Amino acid sequence: NLVNCTPFFWWSEMDRARAKFETSVSKFTCLDYCVRNRIAYITFNRPQALNAITEDTPTELVAAVREANLDDAVHVIVLAGAGRAFCAGYDLKEFAQSKHAWNQTMPWDPLADFMMMNYCTQSWMSLWRSHKPVICKVQGHAVGGGSDIALCCDMIIMASDAKIGYPPARIWGCPTTFMWVYRVGAEKAKRILLTGDLITGEEACKMGLVTAAVPEDQLDAEVERWAARISSVPKNQLIMQKLVVNSAYENMGIQTTQTLATVMDGIARHSPEGIGFQERAMEVGFKQVVKERDSGAPITMMARAKMDEQQHHDATVARL
């Protein structure tokens, strides 16, 4: 398991061979993997669902990152999404619109929730902990969990009109990797997370969140230019630079921050408002409930109305 393993370059040849075999015999269902010219390409491949995250996504991403790290021919990884978007976040049809283990009945077990969500957090962090640098290509949207994934990469290249952000910060979520604060600082992170607003690639580049933003028709060429430049550097140089930069952030307490954020994400989904959001999604569908979430209407009032309706019903039943 990559998320709790010995660093790749300390593995014995037997370890490498075993891991290579385990990865090669696995079949990816939600992503594609290939290598060309020192570059490993990991591409989310559910374009019909805007590459929304399923239960298979964390496991397959970890396996693909491990494959790239074990391949001596690979110097850099490019992470992308097929179709119109990089990743539209967690698949709300799977996780919000229907009953799911992530939405426990009350009283809920915070630690059971933490164990499930922390697996996702650590899977996305396999990109951060990959010894090979990772470039993320973003077109369309990188929202919710999709932004968590993108921000764990070393560099992000966006289309100028692409959107990135964490709308579940308005209700039903907290970014579990919490990379926003480490990439742009407290004030700009709060500007994103206290509103749930999306920003364009151009805005993200101006605030220092991403490396570059270019017109979408130039995006592929721009990503290839950066990947080719990095791939020309010896692997050991790439590994040492990334390790030192990452160590500075580890010393700031990134793991502690992510532990708290992952717990808070569970609380957000099981708060009165969070439960109301999930029940509303089951009632009207995730597209409508997301529209309501992002409309600017007071979210607490929507949840309170549902609670008042239930309390009125319970009181009526008790009188009968």
NORSUL-V480467 format. One record per pair of residues at least 24 apart in sequence whose ideal C-beta (glycine too) atoms are under 10 Angstrom apart, sorted by the first residue. I is the first residue (numbers start at 0). J is the second residue. Records with the same first field share a line. If there is no record, write none. Layout:
I=J / J
//
This chain:
0=58 / 61 / 62 / 65 / 118 / 121 / 122 / 125
1=58 / 60 / 61 / 62 / 63 / 64 / 65 / 66 / 68 / 121 / 122 / 124 / 125 / 128 / 129
2=57 / 61 / 64 / 65 / 117 / 118 / 120 / 121 / 122 / 123 / 124 / 125 / 128
3=121
4=61 / 65 / 125 / 128
6=68 / 128 / 130 / 238 / 242
7=64 / 65 / 67 / 68 / 69 / 128 / 129 / 130 / 131 / 238
8=68 / 130 / 234 / 235 / 238 / 242
10=68 / 69
14=69
15=68 / 69 / 70 / 71
16=69
18=62 / 65 / 66 / 68 / 69
19=65 / 66 / 69 / 70
21=62 / 65 / 66
22=61 / 62 / 63 / 64 / 65 / 66 / 67 / 69 / 70
23=62 / 66 / 69
25=58 / 59 / 62 / 63 / 66
26=59
27=55 / 58 / 59 / 60 / 62 / 63 / 66
28=53 / 55 / 56 / 58 / 59
29=53 / 54 / 55 / 56 / 58 / 59 / 60
30=55 / 56 / 59 / 60 / 62 / 63 / 78 / 79 / 80 / 81
31=63 / 79 / 81
32=59 / 62 / 63 / 64 / 66 / 67 / 76
34=66 / 67 / 70 / 72 / 73 / 76
35=72 / 73 / 77 / 226
36=72 / 74 / 223 / 226 / 227 / 230
37=70 / 72 / 73 / 74 / 75 / 131 / 226 / 227 / 229 / 230 / 231 / 232 / 234
38=67 / 72 / 73 / 74 / 75 / 76 / 77 / 131 / 134 / 222 / 223 / 226 / 227 / 229 / 230
39=63 / 64 / 66 / 67 / 68 / 70 / 72 / 73 / 74 / 75 / 76 / 77 / 78 / 129 / 131 / 133 / 226 / 230
40=67 / 73 / 76 / 77 / 78 / 79 / 136 / 222 / 226
41=66 / 67 / 76 / 77 / 78 / 79 / 80 / 126 / 133 / 135
42=77 / 78 / 79 / 80 / 81 / 82 / 85 / 136
43=78 / 79 / 80 / 81 / 82 / 84 / 85 / 86 / 145 / 148
44=79 / 80 / 81 / 82
45=80 / 81 / 82 / 84 / 86 / 87 / 90
46=80 / 81 / 82 / 83 / 84 / 139
47=81 / 82 / 83
48=82 / 84 / 86 / 87 / 90 / 92 / 93
49=80 / 81 / 82 / 83 / 84 / 85 / 86 / 87 / 88 / 90 / 139 / 140 / 142 / 145
50=79 / 80 / 81 / 82 / 83 / 84 / 85 / 86 / 87 / 88 / 90 / 139 / 140 / 141 / 145 / 148
51=84 / 86 / 87 / 88 / 89 / 90 / 91 / 92 / 93 / 94 / 142 / 143 / 144 / 145
52=86 / 87 / 88 / 89 / 90 / 91 / 93 / 94 / 119 / 122 / 123 / 143 / 144 / 145 / 147 / 148
53=89 / 90 / 92 / 93 / 94
54=89 / 90 / 93 / 94 / 99 / 100 / 101 / 115 / 119
56=86 / 89 / 90 / 119 / 122 / 123 / 144 / 148
57=118 / 119 / 120 / 121 / 122 / 123 / 125 / 144 / 148
58=118 / 119 / 122
59=122
60=119 / 122 / 123 / 125 / 126 / 148 / 151
61=118 / 121 / 122 / 123 / 124 / 125 / 126
62=122 / 125
63=125
64=122 / 125 / 126 / 128 / 129 / 130 / 131 / 133
65=125 / 129
67=129 / 130 / 131 / 133
68=125 / 128 / 129 / 130 / 131 / 238
69=131
70=131
71=234
72=234
73=131 / 230 / 234
74=131 / 132 / 226 / 227 / 229 / 230 / 231 / 232 / 233 / 234 / 236 / 237 / 238
75=129 / 131 / 132 / 133 / 134 / 153 / 154 / 225 / 226 / 227 / 228 / 229 / 230 / 231 / 232 / 234 / 237
76=126 / 129 / 131 / 132 / 133 / 134 / 135 / 152 / 153 / 226 / 229
77=132 / 133 / 134 / 135 / 136 / 152 / 154 / 156 / 222 / 223 / 225 / 226 / 229 / 230
78=126 / 129 / 133 / 134 / 135 / 136 / 137 / 148 / 149 / 151 / 152 / 155 / 222
79=134 / 135 / 136 / 137 / 138 / 156 / 218 / 219 / 222
80=135 / 136 / 137 / 138 / 139 / 140 / 141 / 145 / 148 / 149
82=138 / 139
83=138 / 139 / 140
84=137 / 138 / 139 / 140 / 141 / 142 / 145 / 161 / 162
85=135 / 136 / 137 / 138 / 139 / 140 / 141 / 142 / 145 / 146 / 148 / 149 / 155 / 157 / 158 / 161 / 162 / 163
86=135 / 137 / 139 / 140 / 141 / 142 / 143 / 144 / 145 / 146 / 147 / 148 / 149
87=139 / 140 / 141 / 142 / 143 / 144 / 145
88=140 / 141 / 142 / 143 / 144 / 145 / 146 / 147 / 148 / 165 / 166 / 167 / 172 / 289
89=119 / 142 / 143 / 144 / 145 / 147 / 167 / 171 / 172
90=144 / 285
91=143 / 167 / 171 / 277 / 280 / 284 / 285 / 286 / 288 / 289
92=280 / 284 / 285 / 286
93=285
94=144 / 171 / 268 / 277 / 280 / 285
95=167 / 171 / 268 / 273 / 276 / 277 / 278 / 279 / 280 / 281 / 284 / 285 / 288 / 289
96=277 / 279 / 280 / 281 / 282 / 283 / 284 / 285 / 286 / 288
97=277 / 280 / 281 / 285
98=277 / 281
99=277
101=264 / 265 / 268 / 269 / 277
102=171 / 268 / 269 / 273 / 274 / 277 / 278 / 280 / 281
103=265 / 268 / 269 / 274
104=269 / 274
105=269 / 274
106=269
107=265 / 266 / 268 / 269 / 274
108=265 / 269
109=262 / 265 / 266 / 269
110=262 / 265
111=265
112=261 / 262 / 264 / 265 / 266 / 268 / 269
113=175 / 258 / 261 / 262 / 264 / 265
114=261 / 265
115=261 / 265
116=173 / 175 / 260 / 261 / 262 / 264 / 265 / 268
117=175 / 257 / 258 / 261 / 262 / 264 / 265
118=261
119=144 / 147 / 148 / 175 / 176 / 261 / 264
120=144 / 147 / 151 / 174 / 175 / 176 / 177 / 254 / 257 / 258 / 260 / 261 / 264
121=175 / 176 / 254 / 257 / 261
122=147 / 148 / 151
123=147 / 148 / 149 / 150 / 151 / 152 / 175 / 176 / 178 / 257
124=148 / 151 / 175 / 176 / 178 / 253 / 254 / 257
125=151
126=150 / 151 / 152 / 153 / 176
127=151 / 152 / 153 / 176 / 178 / 181 / 241 / 245 / 248 / 249 / 253
128=241 / 242 / 245 / 249
129=153 / 238 / 241
130=234 / 235 / 237 / 238 / 239 / 241 / 242 / 245
131=229 / 230 / 234 / 237 / 238 / 241
132=225 / 226 / 229 / 230 / 232 / 234 / 237 / 238 / 240 / 241
133=241
134=210 / 221 / 222 / 223 / 225 / 226 / 229
135=209 / 210 / 222
136=161 / 218 / 219 / 221 / 222 / 223 / 225 / 226
137=161 / 162 / 163 / 200 / 203 / 209 / 212 / 218 / 222
138=200 / 215 / 218 / 219
139=215
140=164 / 197
141=165 / 197 / 200 / 203 / 209
142=166 / 167 / 195 / 197
143=167 / 168 / 171 / 172 / 174 / 195 / 289
144=172 / 174 / 175 / 176
146=174 / 176 / 178 / 179 / 191 / 197 / 208
147=172 / 174 / 175 / 176 / 177 / 178 / 179 / 260
148=176 / 178
149=176 / 178 / 203 / 208 / 209
150=174 / 176 / 177 / 178 / 179 / 181 / 182 / 183 / 208 / 209
151=176 / 178
152=178 / 209 / 210
153=210 / 229 / 237 / 240 / 241 / 244 / 245
154=209 / 210 / 211 / 222 / 225 / 226 / 229
155=182 / 200 / 203 / 204 / 208 / 209 / 210 / 211 / 212 / 222
156=200 / 204 / 209 / 210 / 211 / 212 / 213 / 217 / 218 / 219 / 221 / 222 / 223 / 224 / 225 / 226
157=198 / 199 / 200 / 201 / 202 / 203 / 204 / 208 / 209 / 210 / 211 / 212 / 213 / 215 / 218 / 221
158=199 / 200 / 201 / 212 / 213 / 214 / 215 / 216 / 217 / 218 / 221
159=199 / 200 / 201 / 202 / 203 / 204 / 211 / 212 / 213 / 214 / 215 / 217 / 218
160=199 / 200 / 201 / 212 / 214 / 215
161=197 / 198 / 199 / 200 / 201 / 203 / 209 / 212 / 215 / 218
162=196 / 197 / 198 / 199 / 200 / 202 / 203
163=191 / 197 / 198 / 199 / 200 / 202 / 203 / 208 / 209
164=191 / 192 / 194 / 195 / 196 / 197 / 198 / 199 / 203
165=191 / 192 / 194 / 195 / 196 / 197
166=194 / 195 / 196 / 197 / 289 / 292 / 293
167=192 / 195 / 264 / 267 / 268 / 273 / 276 / 289 / 292
168=192 / 193 / 194 / 195 / 196 / 267
169=193 / 194 / 195 / 196 / 267 / 272 / 276 / 289 / 292 / 293 / 294 / 295 / 298
170=195 / 267 / 268 / 270 / 272 / 273 / 275 / 276 / 277 / 279 / 288 / 291 / 292 / 293 / 298 / 299 / 301 / 302
171=264 / 267 / 268 / 269 / 270 / 272 / 273 / 274 / 275 / 276 / 277 / 280 / 288 / 289 / 292 / 298
172=263 / 264 / 265 / 267 / 268 / 273 / 276
173=259 / 260 / 261 / 262 / 263 / 264 / 265 / 266 / 267 / 268
174=257 / 260 / 261 / 263 / 264
175=257 / 258 / 259 / 260 / 261 / 262 / 263 / 264 / 265
176=253 / 256 / 257 / 260 / 261
177=253 / 256 / 257 / 258 / 259 / 260 / 261 / 263 / 264
178=208 / 248 / 253 / 256 / 257 / 260
179=208 / 260
180=251 / 253 / 256 / 260
181=247 / 248 / 251 / 253 / 256
182=206 / 207 / 208 / 209 / 248
183=207 / 208 / 209
194=295
195=292 / 293 / 298
196=293
197=293
270=302
271=299 / 302 / 303 / 305 / 306
272=298 / 299 / 300 / 301 / 302 / 303 / 305 / 306
273=302
274=302 / 305 / 306
275=299 / 301 / 302 / 303 / 304 / 305 / 306 / 309
276=301 / 302 / 305
278=302 / 305 / 309
279=305
//
